[in-house]
Structures are given as structure tokens and as C-alpha cells.
Amino acid sequence: MRVAIIDYGAGNVKSLEFAFKRLGVNSSLTSNSEDIISADKVIFPGVGEASSAMRKLKLTGLDTLIPELKQPVLGICLGMQLLCNFSEENDTKGLGVFDVDVVKFSKQVKVPQIGWNTIYNLRSELFDGINNNEFMYLVHSYFVPKLDTAIALSDYEEAYTTALKKDNFYGVQFHPEKSSNAGEKLLKNFIEL
Amino acid sequence: MLTKRIIPCLDIKNGRTVKGVNFVNLRDAGDPVELAKLYSENGADELVFLDISATEERRKTLTKLVHDVAEQINIPFTVGGGISSIEDVDMLLKNGADKVSINSSAVKRPDLIDELSNTYGNQCIVVAIDAKLIGDEWIVHLIGGKEPTSINLFDWAIEVEKRGAGEILFTSMNNDGSKEGFANNALARLSNCVNIPVIASGGAGNISHFIDVFKKGKADAALAASVFHFKEIGIKTLKKELRQQAISVRL
């Protein structure tokens, strides 16, 4: 088992490496296309701002490589948002894997949403052994609206998509690597897909 | 539903956890990595590491400590103390910190907030504000509360939000170390004048203080040190009591 964590200069990715180490799984931070294509599983992380992250992906050609990947890919936080069609964050065109637009929370709520929120309507093997209404850690200002195809929902300003799936692509808005034991269980489930 | 956060703060000096009463008279409360692990297992929602000697002595934050903590714990943590440049932040984030907290350096050069926020996103930039009620005005203080400025707390809070802070960590110098409760009036006012989360700090002494800081102080998170370090309040006991009071927490 070899996990490639896509490295494009996005914030704290060290924690993901440590999380896999705690699970006894070999992972590496890489921007090398051969390493990514040949990995058993791919993590597409992301912390920060959408348009500058997309620029970095384009510089290295990762923007065309990622949507073509055949193995299970897990987009986390901004990684998940970049897999969508479009983000309101500086009007950024995404990778178009998930056919949905990312929008901003209104001023009715504090933005960013920071902290532990519950996830429910769990509908994927990614959540095997994870209870409905389990807590996960989230930090974000933009979100994917509620979809029929969501594999998990959370409530903040309104019910929204906190996890989604299409073919071999999975996306989670929360940070499993920072979500205590439940988050580690999710990463373990992803490894075992 | 988003829950209220309970955040133990580990003040660090020479690689050990310390907590001062009114920021002076330091006492030793243990090994930070062990404490971090213990808190994570006992239900802390987040941790803050503050190198309290850093600003005064211009020491850089303990990079190795950040690395060791990130390796062992699976909840988010913030690091503060002596951070004054993008290079400082880069080193901390690369070693596993989730957020950084800036204080005096932001007051001295407010553009630092914009620079950090534009580079790393506002979600990882916490602006810490130490303030003291002087007469009827809350005045921002520097250097761990030792040096007064002419800046009003609420004006500064609005400015840091505009410049890209993702959260505000407000410590009341009047309450810190007193164990007589948080500065709830100032907190509630602060929470109303910005639209980013506010972390309350300074004054925790018993469980009812935490109930008040969420109900009256409108805080999004509460931070404390000695009541946790000296096991005066257990985090699980605290959270059960908060839930009893209809305050939503992660249990």
C-alpha cells in the first residue's frame, strides 16, 4: 500500500503524513506525476485560497493529471472544493470532477466556520463504523450546497454537503486527519477501499 | 450543529509548560507533548501552544515541539509567540501546526495580518489581543500585557477582521489569573462587532464560568490553562455539565 499526498505547497499537509504513520501506512508528499499515477491511493489536500491553489496546480500540470486518476482519490477541504466545477472564492474555475459550484456562507453566521460539527445521512463505505451524528473538525468559509448525491451532510447556515462521491473520487469538507478517532477511522476506510 | 470549543492553553518556556498568575510567577505544569496527548484523549477540542517568553526575548517558537506534538495528536492546534514573518509561519505550518497566533507583531505592523492571510488563507491566522479595562475603555496591551498602547480593543478587532484574521483570541488582563470568571460584557460586545469566531481567555476558575462565557459572553470557544493543568476541572466533566445547560459540545 502506497499513499501519495499531492504536494502543491498547500498549508499543513504534514499532519496527513503523521496520520497515516499512526495507521501504519506508508505515505509520501509528492508533486511527481509518476509517483501520483502509480500510487494505490491519492490524497488531494488543500488549505488556503482557491485561485492561488489552482494557479499552483496549473504550473505543475496537476490540473490535468488529477481528474484522469483511476485509483481512489480523496479530496480534503479545499481539495474537495477544487474538484468541483467552480468556486465563488475569487471566481475560480475548478477541476470539474464534481458537477456542482462552491458558494460562500452568508453573514448570518460567523465565517469561517471553525470547529467540530456533526455529520449525518452517511451513505458510503467511507463511513463504515462511524456513527451518524459523529463529530468532525471543519475550517471553511465556502461550501457545497445540499445535493441528492451527497454521501454526508452537515448543518451550519443551512444543511450542506459535507462529503460527496463520484466514481473513484471522494471529497470531504472536514479534516479527517484532525478529527480524532472518527477521522482516523475514515482514513483507514479509505485505505481499505 | 457546530459545537462550542474547549481549548487548553499550554504556555511554553524552555520546552516546558508553565502558567503564570497575571502573567508573572511562573509555575511548572508538565511536559507539553505528554499533556497534549492527554488532553486530546480526554476530549479537548483544540490546543494552543504559546511561547510566552518569545516576544520579550525574541525567541522563535519551538519548531521541534510542534513537530513532536503533530506526530502524536489528532486534533487541531495553534502556535503563538514571537511570530513576526511569513518565514516563521511557513516553518510552523510545515511542521504540523494548523494555525498560528500573532499578537504584538500585528499591532506593530498590521500589514503582517494581510500578508499571512493572503499567503495561507484566513482560516489559519488567529489574532490574539491582550486588553485591559482602564477607566471605561478597553485598551490593547503588548508584550504579554506589560506595555499599554493607545488602541481601543473593539476598533482593533474590527481592523484585524478586515485585514484577514480568521479568529480572535481575546485575553482580558483584568481577569487573567483571577479565577473569578471571564470578561463576559467585553466578550459579548466583541462577538457582536466582528463576524469571525471569538475565543475567550482569562479568568476561568470553575464550571459556571464556562457556562457564563458561552451564554453571556457569546464566545465561540473558551481557553484556559491552570484549571486544566492542575486537574481542578476535568474536560469531560465540564462538557457534560455544559450539555446539561443546553450548550452544544462534542462529547
Chai-1 contact restraints between the chains, C-beta under 6 A:
chainA,res_idxA,chainB,res_idxB,connection_type,confidence,min_distance_angstrom,max_distance_angstrom,comment,restraint_id
A,G11,B,L93,contact,1.0,0.0,6.0,A-B,restraint_1
A,G11,B,Y120,contact,1.0,0.0,6.0,A-B,restraint_2
A,N12,B,L93,contact,1.0,0.0,6.0,A-B,restraint_3
A,N12,B,D98,contact,1.0,0.0,6.0,A-B,restraint_4
A,K14,B,G96,contact,1.0,0.0,6.0,A-B,restraint_5
A,S15,B,A70,contact,1.0,0.0,6.0,A-B,restraint_6
A,S15,B,G96,contact,1.0,0.0,6.0,A-B,restraint_7
A,F18,B,A70,contact,1.0,0.0,6.0,A-B,restraint_8
A,F18,B,E71,contact,1.0,0.0,6.0,A-B,restraint_9
A,G48,B,Y120,contact,1.0,0.0,6.0,A-B,restraint_10
A,G48,B,G121,contact,1.0,0.0,6.0,A-B,restraint_11
A,E49,B,G121,contact,1.0,0.0,6.0,A-B,restraint_12
A,K107,B,N195,contact,1.0,0.0,6.0,A-B,restraint_13
A,K110,B,N195,contact,1.0,0.0,6.0,A-B,restraint_14
A,K110,B,P197,contact,1.0,0.0,6.0,A-B,restraint_15
A,P112,B,Q123,contact,1.0,0.0,6.0,A-B,restraint_16
A,P112,B,G166,contact,1.0,0.0,6.0,A-B,restraint_17
A,I114,B,P197,contact,1.0,0.0,6.0,A-B,restraint_18
A,G115,B,L2,contact,1.0,0.0,6.0,A-B,restraint_19
A,G115,B,R5,contact,1.0,0.0,6.0,A-B,restraint_20
A,W116,B,T3,contact,1.0,0.0,6.0,A-B,restraint_21
A,W116,B,D45,contact,1.0,0.0,6.0,A-B,restraint_22
A,W116,B,R250,contact,1.0,0.0,6.0,A-B,restraint_23
A,N117,B,L2,contact,1.0,0.0,6.0,A-B,restraint_24
A,F135,B,R250,contact,1.0,0.0,6.0,A-B,restraint_25
A,Y137,B,P76,contact,1.0,0.0,6.0,A-B,restraint_26
A,V139,B,Q123,contact,1.0,0.0,6.0,A-B,restraint_27
A,D155,B,M1,contact,1.0,0.0,6.0,A-B,restraint_28
A,K178,B,P76,contact,1.0,0.0,6.0,A-B,restraint_29
A,S180,B,N74,contact,1.0,0.0,6.0,A-B,restraint_30
A,S180,B,I75,contact,1.0,0.0,6.0,A-B,restraint_31
